[in-house]
Amino acid sequence: MMSRELNTDWQFAESGSNEWLPATVPGCVHTDLLTNGKIEDPFYRLNERKLQWIDKKDWLYKISFDADAALLKHDRVALDFKGLDTYADIRINGELVDSTDNMFREYQLDVKPFLKEGANELEITFRSPINEGVKKYDAYPYWVPVSGNDLAEIGEVEGGKMVSVYTRKAGYHFGWDWGPRLVTSGIWRPVYLKAWDEAKINDLQIEQHEVTKDKATFSAVVEVDATEAKPATITISNEGQELAKADFQLEPGISLYKLEFEISNPKLWWTNGLGEQPLYTINAQLNVGDQFAEASHRIGIRTLELVRDKDEKGTSFYFKLNGVPVFMKGANYIPNDVFLPRVTHEMYETVVNTAKESNMNMLRVWGGGIYENDEFYDLCDEAGILIWQDFMFACAMFPGNQEFLDNVKAEAEDNVKRLRNHPSLGMWCGNNEILAAWFGWGWKKEEEAKSQANADSIFATYKKIFHEILPDAVAKYDSHRFYWSSSPSSGTGIPADLVNGDEHYWGVWWGKEPFSNYATHIARFMSEYGFQSFPELKTVKQYATPEDYDILSDVMKSHQRSSIGNETIEYYMLQDYKKPKDFESFLYVNHVLQAEGIKFALEGHRRAMPYCMGSLYWQINDCWPVASWSSTDYYQRWKALQYYVKKGFAPVLVSPYRTGDQFKVGVVNDKLEDIQAQLKMKVMDFDGKVIWEENEPVTVPANSSADYFEVNEKDFLKDKDSKNEVFVVELYNGDQQLSSNEFFFSPVKDLNLPKPTVESSIAAVDGGFDITLKSDKLAKNLFLTIGDEDGFFSDNYFDLFPGQEVTVHLKTAMLKETLDKVLALQTLDSTY
């Protein structure tokens, strides 16, 4: 096959204008306007508001390319569009080839009849997604419910019409409660000009059957597109070693051909923390006469099932990997930028490495974004991160006309086939929160009050998409994977109930319930929960000026999309902390607040295993610089929460906690072997004097959670001063510390925090510096910063106890003289 990417010398223009400007492909109209100096940075201050005109216009993209006689001699010549956003009319030399209307689909168009020898012009008209949406909105017989995340008002859409649901496009482009409204158009994934003779391989599926210690058996299902009936040979190999070979009679058109093969002594693929991630590259070669075509995929050999067994409390919901029940530790994941083509390989590497370094084994690709690029799943394959994969439907009902349903069916086929060979792909989920919205947010009642017939029709469409079309696609194209119709739910069409399925818990945040509820409101799998923070000052400086440094300023309110955001942060902050003295202190305390709040959840969920077998907080990343629930900001800088997550998801966790009138210490062991350890507990004052201590040997069974210390809290504190003392617990295996944690019996605002003197010494090492720290008194939430310089600290926001020496590694390229000037240390006592 001849394949050439068309990625240079593109131009674009507003429809009706003759001003053609250079364009980047892959790209989008907003980034092209920005590059050409036609608009200002959409993320800076209030610029987003000035750019809402862009999505009401049609935009043209064009390129000239040569087709020589050799190209035109091929049996087939096609344009392969990996992603067009979204309503696109494709013309070659002025003739309409085809029109597209789904951002999530790939389109391979036969263009040989349209080409001439020499120069050819390809022009794509991107029709306004808003204008097209308004037409569909107006033509539809009734209102289709959609959440307020469609920010039609900010988007200046006529009549405030929420048109997002009519277009198969990333929902978050229309706004979300953490994202801007910037509705893009453009060629967002690569375009290839391809030519071939005889036949080509469209797709290669590797179906795994049986896995034993001695061998793993597979089928290679090869999808071939042939021009005519001819004999052919297909060979399956791994690293040059032939695994299977067979002769077939090709049929004209698209057909499937199956070969059986096996791999001896298979090395199993494990999630992060439990083992290695060996990957096998399986290659298929098709020979037809003297022509050949190839396709290959990397696979991991593993067994995975989502176990739904009845028990005395309800129905289990847990993943069993290679026969082992595994507690899923992770986060929800959104696209890394509102402008998708700006997401680089390095950004993907950073977010996946953050997950891996933070002891995660699962990310949930959320349904209001995109089916991610292949490289994201490749990185997860390598890192041992399982993917909970939503189909792209979130927080809305959808139209039920046949054209829309057929489009969804084709989208599902495209994406299931594209992603199904990845060992990281753990499951398919129909949608995000739509079942919850219908039954729990009042949508059903509201629509029934307007018209019972329309309400019935709306829910019938829901069932058609999520109970038929999508599960049918999974059954047909990826039959070994589990399909879950909606998150959260207790089963197909059954709302979440805590005892039978997964849960999104937002009583903390939306309900202003206390953080402690995280440890009691627990389902079989906690797939969403979260708490907000602003980014750090270094990031705020990149979208705001000093005059904006107030959470009630227009700029800060614009970079806070939760309807209750800033007031809710402040409400929770004043429950536990003293009012910060200035904006910079507010940002720092907000980070600590978010981290300490989510700590209740992470530890509570893990202590509740095996009843609860998953904890995915909302969310690991951001798509622009904003106040959100993220643990790393838009620039992928770790907030306090990410450091807490790394400790909270460690393979072995010691967790002191209060429940009722009891104070307990739980230990969780995710490892697949028992641990013999020493549990060392002490209460000490903020000057380091030990008031009470107790050590005891413990045996912690493999893959378990249990309590190893319990007292009546009131009795325990009788001779102790909760405002001046802290409980510290450590778990040791010989000299190796497996885990440590601390517990304050009073809210932080009531503690008599001392003013510590923290000493630091800096040693140059490979890749940066080791900073050794010690303090004469408790240094609460010690925060290391380096101004506006670039660098990454191995730990931060931690409590440093008197008599303790801690070394933090700073990864940076800066010189020591610079570090000496910019390194700053902050503790909580300095914020008020």
Secondary structure, DSSP 4 states (H G I P E B T S, - for coil): -EEEE--SSEEEEETT----EEE-SS--HHHHHHHTTSS--TTSTTHHHHTTTGGGS-EEEEEEEEE-HHHHHSSEEEEEES-EESEEEEEETTEEEEEEEBTT--EEEE-GGG--SEEEEEEEEEE-HHHHHHHHHHHSSSPPPB-TTS-TTTTT-GGG---GGGSBS-GGGG-BTTB------EE-S-EEEEEESSEEEEEEEEEEEEE-SSEEEEEEEEEEEESS-EEEEEEEEETTEEEEEEEEEEPSEEEEEEEEEEEESPPBP--TTTS----EEEEEEEEETTEEEEEEEEE-B--EEEE--B-SSSB--EEEETTEEE-EEEEEE--S-SSGGG--HHHHHHHHHHHHHTT--EEEE-TTS----HHHHHHHHHHT-EEEEE-S-BSB-----HHHHHHHHHHHHHHHHHHTT-TTEEEEE--BSHHHHHHHSSHHHHHHHH-HHHHHHHHHHHHIIIIIIHHHHHHHH-TTSEEESSBS-SBTTB---SSSSEEE--TTTTT---GGGGGTS--SEEEE----BPPPHHHHTTT--GGG-STTSHHHHHTB-STTHHHHHHHHHHHHSPPPSSHHHHHHHHHHHHHHHHHHHHHHHHHTTTT--EEEES-S--SSS-BBS-SB-TT--B-HHHHHHHHHTSSEEEEEEEETTEEEEEEEE-SSS-EEEEEEEEEEETTS-EEEEEEEEEEE-TTEEEEEEEEEHHHHTTTS-TTTEEEEEEEEETTEEEEEEEE-SS-GGGS------EEEEEEEETTEEEEEEEESS-EEEEEEE-TTS--EESS-SEEE-TT-EEEEEEE----HHHHHHH-EEE-GGGG-
